[in-house]
């Protein structure tokens, strides 16, 4: 009686193991890349229209920061997946402290876009706010 080795079974196991490894590494890479899109800090630039001075402010998401007559809070920021035309978005709330009669009303409450600030404009007589970075 002549014994034959089953060579095809070994090749199939190797192909299956390679396929499982490839799927595992691709899922791990895609999850890591999605996590890198969201940041913990938001950079905004504020222009004082009266003095014509620009100020860069670093906000930790979730913390309230006071700048002169404004309180600013960034809840979330995100970077785009595309490197050729980067887009930064952030959800920001801005309250004017001089307006005492409406303490619950925000000057700005919504998503801000770095490439198109006119989509959701920040309208204030003294200050302009631009989204600069998310990291």
ROSE-4610 file (N, C-alpha, C; in Angstrom, 1 decimal, always signed):
// ROSE-4610
residu = [X/X/X/X/X/X/X/X/X/X/X/X/X/X/X/X/X/X/X/X/X/X/X/X/X/X/X/X/X/X/X/X/X/X/X/X/X/X/X/X/X/X/X/X/X/X/X/X/X/X/X/X/X/X/X/X/X/X/X/X/X/X/X/X/X/X/X/X/X/X/X/X/X/X/X/X/X/X/X/X/X/X/X/X/X/X/X/X/X/X/X/X/X/X/X/X/X/X/X/X/X/X/X/X/X/X/X/X/X/X/X/X/X/X/X/X/X/X/X/X/X/X/X/X/X/X/X/X/X/X/X/X/X/X/X/X/X/X/X/X/X/X/X/X/X/X/X/X/X/X/X/X/X/X/X/X/X/X/X/X/X/X/X/X/X/X/X/X/X/X/X/X/X/X/X/X/X/X/X/X/X/X/X/X/X/X/X/X/X/X/X/X/X/X/X/X/X/X/X/X/X/X/X/X/X/X/X/X/X/X/X/X/X/X/X/X/X/X/X/X/X/X/X/X/X/X/X/X/X/X/X/X/X/X/X/X/X/X/X/X/X/X/X/X/X/X/X/X/X/X/X/X/X/X/X/X/X/X/X/X/X/X/X/X/X/X/X/X/X/X/X/X/X/X/X/X/X/X/X/X/X/X/X/X/X/X/X/X/X/X/X/X/X/X/X/X/X/X/X/X/X/X/X/X/X/X/X/X/X/X/X/X/X/X/X/X/X/X/X/X/X/X/X/X/X/X/X/X/X/X/X/X/X/X/X/X/X/X/X/X/X/X/X/X/X/X/X/X/X/X/X/X/X/X/X/X/X/X/X/X/X/X/X/X/X/X/X/X/X/X/X/X/X/X/X/X/X/X/X/X/X/X/X/X/X/X/X/X/X/X/X/X/X/X/X/X/X/X/X/X/X/X/X/X/X]
num = [1/1/1/2/2/2/3/3/3/4/4/4/5/5/5/6/6/6/7/7/7/8/8/8/9/9/9/10/10/10/11/11/11/12/12/12/13/13/13/14/14/14/15/15/15/16/16/16/17/17/17/18/18/18/19/19/19/20/20/20/21/21/21/22/22/22/23/23/23/24/24/24/25/25/25/26/26/26/27/27/27/28/28/28/29/29/29/30/30/30/31/31/31/32/32/32/33/33/33/34/34/34/35/35/35/36/36/36/37/37/37/38/38/38/39/39/39/40/40/40/41/41/41/42/42/42/43/43/43/44/44/44/45/45/45/46/46/46/47/47/47/48/48/48/49/49/49/50/50/50/51/51/51/52/52/52/53/53/53/54/54/54/55/55/55/56/56/56/57/57/57/58/58/58/59/59/59/60/60/60/61/61/61/62/62/62/63/63/63/64/64/64/65/65/65/66/66/66/67/67/67/68/68/68/69/69/69/70/70/70/71/71/71/72/72/72/73/73/73/74/74/74/75/75/75/76/76/76/77/77/77/78/78/78/79/79/79/80/80/80/81/81/81/82/82/82/83/83/83/84/84/84/85/85/85/86/86/86/87/87/87/88/88/88/89/89/89/90/90/90/91/91/91/92/92/92/93/93/93/94/94/94/95/95/95/96/96/96/97/97/97/98/98/98/99/99/99/100/100/100/101/101/101/102/102/102/103/103/103/104/104/104/105/105/105/106/106/106/107/107/107/108/108/108/109/109/109/110/110/110/111/111/111/112/112/112/113/113/113/114/114/114/115/115/115/116/116/116/117/117/117/118/118/118/119/119/119/120/120/120/121/121/121/122/122/122/123/123/123/124/124/124/125/125/125/126/126/126/127/127/127/128/128/128/129/129/129/130/130/130/131/131/131/132/132/132/133/133/133/134/134/134/135/135/135]
x = [+0.8/+0.0/+0.9/+0.6/+1.4/+0.6/+1.3/+0.6/+0.9/-0.1/+0.0/-0.2/+0.6/+0.4/-0.6/-1.4/-2.4/-1.8/-1.1/-0.4/-1.4/-2.6/-3.5/-4.1/-4.3/-4.8/-3.9/-2.6/-1.6/-1.6/-1.8/-1.8/-3.1/-4.2/-5.5/-5.4/-4.8/-4.6/-3.8/-2.7/-1.9/-2.6/-3.4/-4.2/-5.3/-5.9/-6.9/-6.3/-5.1/-4.4/-4.0/-3.5/-3.1/-4.3/-5.4/-6.6/-7.1/-7.1/-7.6/-6.6/-5.3/-4.4/-4.6/-4.8/-5.0/-6.2/-7.3/-8.5/-8.3/-7.6/-7.4/-6.6/-5.5/-4.6/-5.4/-6.2/-6.9/-7.9/-8.6/-9.6/-8.9/-7.8/-7.1/-6.6/-6.1/-5.6/-6.7/-7.9/-9.0/-9.6/-9.6/-10.1/-9.2/-7.9/-6.9/-6.9/-7.1/-7.2/-8.5/-9.6/-10.8/-10.6/-9.9/-9.7/-8.8/-7.9/-7.0/-7.7/-8.9/-9.6/-10.2/-10.6/-11.1/-10.0/-10.1/-9.1/-9.6/-8.7/-9.1/-9.0/-8.3/-8.0/-8.4/-8.9/-9.3/-8.6/-8.0/-7.4/-8.3/-8.6/-9.4/-8.6/-8.9/-8.2/-9.4/-9.1/-10.1/-9.5/-10.3/-9.9/-10.7/-10.0/-10.7/-10.8/-12.0/-12.2/-11.8/-11.9/-11.6/-10.0/-9.3/-7.8/-7.1/-7.8/-7.2/-6.1/-6.3/-5.3/-5.9/-5.1/-5.4/-4.9/-5.7/-5.3/-5.6/-4.6/-4.8/-5.2/-6.3/-6.8/-6.8/-6.2/-6.3/-7.4/-8.4/-9.5/-9.4/-9.5/-9.6/-11.1/-11.5/-12.9/-13.6/-14.7/-15.5/-15.3/-14.2/-13.9/-14.3/-14.8/-15.2/-14.0/-13.8/-12.6/-13.2/-12.7/-13.1/-12.0/-12.5/-11.7/-12.4/-11.8/-12.4/-13.9/-14.7/-16.2/-16.9/-16.2/-16.8/-16.4/-17.3/-17.0/-17.1/-16.1/-16.1/-15.9/-16.7/-16.6/-16.6/-15.6/-15.6/-16.0/-17.0/-17.4/-16.7/-16.5/-16.0/-15.3/-14.2/-13.6/-13.1/-13.1/-12.8/-11.9/-11.0/-10.2/-10.8/-10.7/-11.2/-10.3/-10.8/-10.0/-9.1/-9.4/-8.6/-7.5/-6.3/-5.1/-4.9/-5.5/-5.3/-6.1/-7.3/-8.1/-8.6/-7.7/-8.1/-9.3/-10.2/-11.3/-11.4/-11.5/-11.6/-12.9/-13.6/-14.9/-14.9/-15.7/-15.7/-17.1/-17.6/-18.9/-18.5/-18.9/-18.5/-19.7/-19.6/-20.6/-19.9/-20.4/-19.9/-21.0/-20.7/-21.7/-21.0/-21.8/-21.3/-21.7/-20.7/-20.9/-21.5/-21.4/-21.9/-23.5/-24.0/-25.5/-26.1/-26.5/-27.0/-28.4/-29.2/-30.6/-31.0/-30.1/-30.4/-29.2/-29.1/-27.9/-27.9/-29.0/-29.1/-28.9/-28.8/-28.7/-27.2/-26.8/-25.5/-25.4/-24.2/-23.9/-23.7/-23.0/-22.8/-23.0/-23.7/-23.9/-24.1/-23.0/-23.1/-21.8/-21.8/-20.6/-19.9/-18.6/-17.8/-16.9/-16.7/-15.9/-14.7/-13.5/-12.3/-12.2/-12.6/-12.5/-13.6/-14.8/-15.9/-16.6/-16.0/-16.6/-18.0/-18.3/-19.6/-20.7/-20.5/-21.6/-22.4/-21.7/-22.3/-21.5/-21.9/-21.1/-21.2/-20.1/-20.1/-20.3/-21.4/-21.8/-21.8/-20.7/-20.6/-20.0/-20.5/-20.0/-18.5/-17.9/-16.6/-15.6/-16.0/-15.0/-15.4/-14.4/-14.5/-13.8/-14.4/-13.8/-13.6/-12.4/-12.1/-11.5/-11.9/-11.4/-10.1/-9.1/-7.7/-7.3/-7.4/-6.8/-7.6/-7.4/-8.0/-6.9/-6.5/-5.5/-5.8]
y = [-1.2/+0.0/+1.2/+2.1/+3.4/+4.5/+5.2/+6.4/+7.6/+8.4/+9.7/+10.8/+11.8/+13.0/+13.9/+14.5/+15.5/+16.9/+17.2/+18.5/+19.6/+19.4/+20.4/+21.0/+20.1/+20.5/+21.5/+21.3/+22.2/+23.6/+23.6/+24.8/+25.6/+24.9/+25.6/+26.2/+25.5/+26.0/+27.3/+27.3/+28.5/+29.7/+29.4/+30.5/+31.0/+30.1/+30.6/+31.4/+31.0/+31.7/+33.1/+33.1/+34.4/+35.3/+34.8/+35.6/+36.2/+35.3/+35.8/+36.9/+36.7/+37.7/+39.0/+39.0/+40.2/+40.9/+40.2/+40.8/+41.5/+40.8/+41.3/+42.6/+42.6/+43.8/+45.0/+44.7/+45.8/+46.4/+45.6/+46.1/+46.9/+46.4/+47.1/+48.5/+48.5/+49.8/+50.7/+50.3/+51.2/+51.7/+50.9/+51.5/+52.5/+52.3/+53.2/+54.5/+54.4/+55.6/+56.4/+55.8/+56.5/+57.2/+56.6/+57.2/+58.4/+58.4/+59.5/+60.7/+60.5/+61.6/+62.6/+62.0/+62.8/+63.3/+64.6/+65.2/+65.5/+65.8/+66.2/+67.7/+68.3/+69.8/+70.5/+71.7/+72.5/+73.8/+74.3/+75.6/+76.5/+77.7/+78.7/+80.0/+80.8/+82.2/+83.2/+84.2/+85.2/+86.5/+87.2/+88.6/+89.6/+90.5/+91.6/+92.7/+93.0/+94.0/+95.4/+95.7/+97.1/+97.3/+96.4/+96.6/+95.9/+95.1/+94.4/+93.4/+92.8/+91.8/+90.4/+89.5/+88.1/+87.3/+86.4/+85.6/+84.2/+83.3/+81.9/+81.3/+80.5/+79.9/+78.4/+77.7/+76.2/+75.8/+75.0/+74.6/+73.1/+72.6/+71.2/+70.9/+69.9/+69.6/+69.3/+70.0/+69.8/+70.8/+71.6/+72.6/+74.0/+74.8/+76.1/+77.1/+78.0/+78.9/+80.3/+81.2/+82.6/+83.4/+84.2/+85.2/+86.5/+87.5/+88.8/+88.7/+89.1/+89.1/+87.9/+86.9/+85.6/+84.4/+83.5/+82.1/+81.2/+80.3/+79.4/+78.0/+77.1/+75.7/+74.9/+74.0/+73.1/+71.7/+71.1/+69.8/+68.7/+68.9/+67.8/+68.4/+67.8/+68.3/+67.0/+67.2/+66.1/+66.6/+65.8/+66.0/+65.1/+65.6/+64.8/+63.7/+62.7/+61.5/+61.8/+62.9/+63.2/+64.1/+63.7/+64.5/+65.7/+65.5/+66.5/+67.7/+67.7/+68.8/+68.7/+69.0/+68.8/+69.7/+69.1/+69.8/+69.5/+70.6/+70.4/+70.9/+70.2/+70.6/+70.5/+71.4/+71.4/+71.9/+71.3/+71.8/+72.7/+74.0/+75.0/+75.8/+76.2/+77.1/+78.4/+79.6/+80.8/+81.7/+82.2/+83.0/+84.4/+85.5/+86.8/+87.2/+87.5/+87.8/+89.2/+90.1/+91.4/+91.4/+90.4/+90.4/+89.7/+90.5/+90.0/+89.6/+90.2/+89.9/+88.5/+88.0/+86.6/+85.7/+85.2/+84.4/+83.0/+82.6/+81.2/+81.2/+82.4/+82.4/+82.5/+81.7/+81.6/+82.6/+83.2/+84.0/+83.0/+81.9/+80.8/+79.5/+78.6/+77.3/+76.3/+75.6/+74.8/+74.3/+73.7/+73.2/+74.3/+74.3/+75.3/+74.6/+75.1/+74.4/+75.3/+74.7/+75.5/+76.1/+75.3/+75.7/+76.6/+76.6/+77.4/+78.0/+79.1/+79.7/+80.3/+80.6/+81.2/+80.3/+79.0/+78.0/+78.2/+78.4/+78.7/+79.9/+81.1/+82.2/+82.6/+83.1/+83.6/+85.1/+85.6/+87.0/+87.7/+88.5/+89.3/+90.7/+91.8/+93.1/+93.4/+92.7/+93.0/+91.9/+90.6/+89.5/+88.7/+88.1/+87.1/+85.9/+84.7/+83.4/+82.5/+81.9/+81.0/+79.7/+78.6/+77.3/+77.0/+76.7/+76.5/+75.1/+74.3/+73.0/+72.1/+70.8/+69.8/+68.7/+68.5/+67.5/+66.7]
z = [+0.0/+0.0/+0.0/-0.9/-1.1/-0.4/+0.5/+1.1/+0.4/+0.1/-0.5/+0.5/+0.4/+1.2/+0.6/+1.4/+0.9/+0.9/-0.2/-0.3/-0.5/-1.1/-1.3/+0.0/+1.0/+2.2/+2.9/+2.9/+3.5/+2.7/+1.4/+0.7/+1.0/+1.2/+1.5/+2.9/+3.8/+5.2/+5.2/+4.4/+4.3/+3.7/+2.6/+2.0/+3.0/+3.7/+4.7/+5.8/+6.3/+7.3/+6.8/+5.6/+5.0/+4.8/+4.4/+4.2/+5.6/+6.6/+7.9/+8.5/+8.3/+8.7/+8.0/+6.7/+5.9/+6.3/+6.6/+7.1/+8.4/+9.3/+10.7/+10.6/+9.8/+9.8/+9.0/+8.0/+7.4/+8.3/+9.1/+10.0/+11.1/+11.6/+12.6/+12.1/+10.9/+10.3/+10.1/+9.6/+9.3/+10.6/+11.7/+13.0/+13.5/+13.4/+13.9/+13.1/+11.8/+11.0/+11.3/+11.6/+12.0/+13.3/+14.2/+15.5/+15.4/+14.4/+14.3/+13.6/+13.1/+12.4/+13.5/+14.6/+15.7/+16.6/+17.0/+17.8/+19.2/+20.1/+21.5/+21.7/+20.8/+20.9/+19.6/+19.8/+18.6/+18.7/+17.6/+17.5/+16.8/+17.4/+16.7/+16.7/+15.8/+15.7/+15.9/+16.7/+17.0/+16.6/+15.7/+15.3/+16.1/+16.8/+17.5/+16.4/+15.9/+14.8/+15.2/+16.5/+17.0/+17.0/+17.6/+17.7/+16.6/+15.7/+14.6/+15.0/+16.2/+16.6/+16.5/+16.1/+16.0/+17.2/+17.7/+18.9/+18.6/+18.8/+18.6/+19.9/+20.0/+21.2/+21.0/+22.0/+22.0/+23.0/+22.5/+23.3/+23.5/+24.7/+24.9/+24.8/+24.0/+23.7/+25.1/+25.3/+26.5/+27.5/+27.4/+28.5/+28.0/+28.9/+28.6/+28.8/+27.8/+27.9/+27.7/+28.5/+28.4/+27.7/+26.7/+26.0/+25.9/+26.7/+26.8/+27.2/+26.2/+26.5/+26.0/+25.6/+25.1/+25.9/+26.0/+26.5/+25.3/+25.1/+24.0/+24.4/+23.8/+24.2/+22.9/+22.7/+21.6/+22.1/+21.5/+21.9/+21.1/+19.9/+19.0/+17.8/+17.4/+16.1/+15.4/+14.0/+13.2/+12.0/+11.5/+10.3/+9.2/+8.0/+6.8/+6.5/+5.8/+5.4/+4.2/+3.5/+2.3/+2.6/+2.1/+2.3/+1.3/+0.1/-1.0/-0.7/-0.1/+0.2/+1.7/+2.6/+4.0/+4.5/+5.2/+5.8/+7.3/+8.1/+9.5/+9.9/+10.7/+11.3/+12.8/+13.4/+14.9/+15.3/+16.4/+16.9/+18.1/+17.9/+18.8/+19.3/+20.6/+21.2/+21.7/+21.3/+21.8/+22.4/+23.6/+24.3/+24.5/+24.4/+24.6/+26.1/+26.9/+28.3/+28.5/+27.6/+27.7/+27.6/+26.9/+26.8/+28.0/+29.0/+30.3/+30.2/+29.3/+29.2/+28.7/+27.9/+27.4/+27.7/+28.9/+29.3/+28.6/+28.2/+27.6/+26.1/+25.5/+24.0/+23.6/+22.6/+22.1/+20.9/+20.8/+19.6/+18.4/+18.7/+17.7/+18.4/+17.8/+18.3/+17.1/+16.7/+15.6/+15.1/+13.9/+13.2/+12.5/+12.7/+12.0/+11.0/+9.8/+8.8/+8.5/+8.4/+8.1/+6.7/+5.7/+4.4/+3.9/+4.6/+4.2/+5.4/+6.0/+7.2/+6.9/+5.6/+5.3/+5.3/+5.4/+5.5/+6.8/+7.9/+9.2/+9.8/+9.4/+9.8/+11.3/+11.8/+13.1/+13.0/+13.6/+13.4/+14.7/+14.9/+16.1/+15.7/+16.4/+16.0/+16.3/+17.3/+17.7/+17.3/+17.2/+17.0/+15.8/+15.1/+14.1/+14.6/+14.3/+14.8/+13.6/+13.5/+12.4/+13.0/+12.4/+12.8/+12.1/+12.9/+12.3/+12.3/+13.4/+13.5/+14.4/+14.2/+15.1/+15.3/+16.6/+16.8/+18.1]
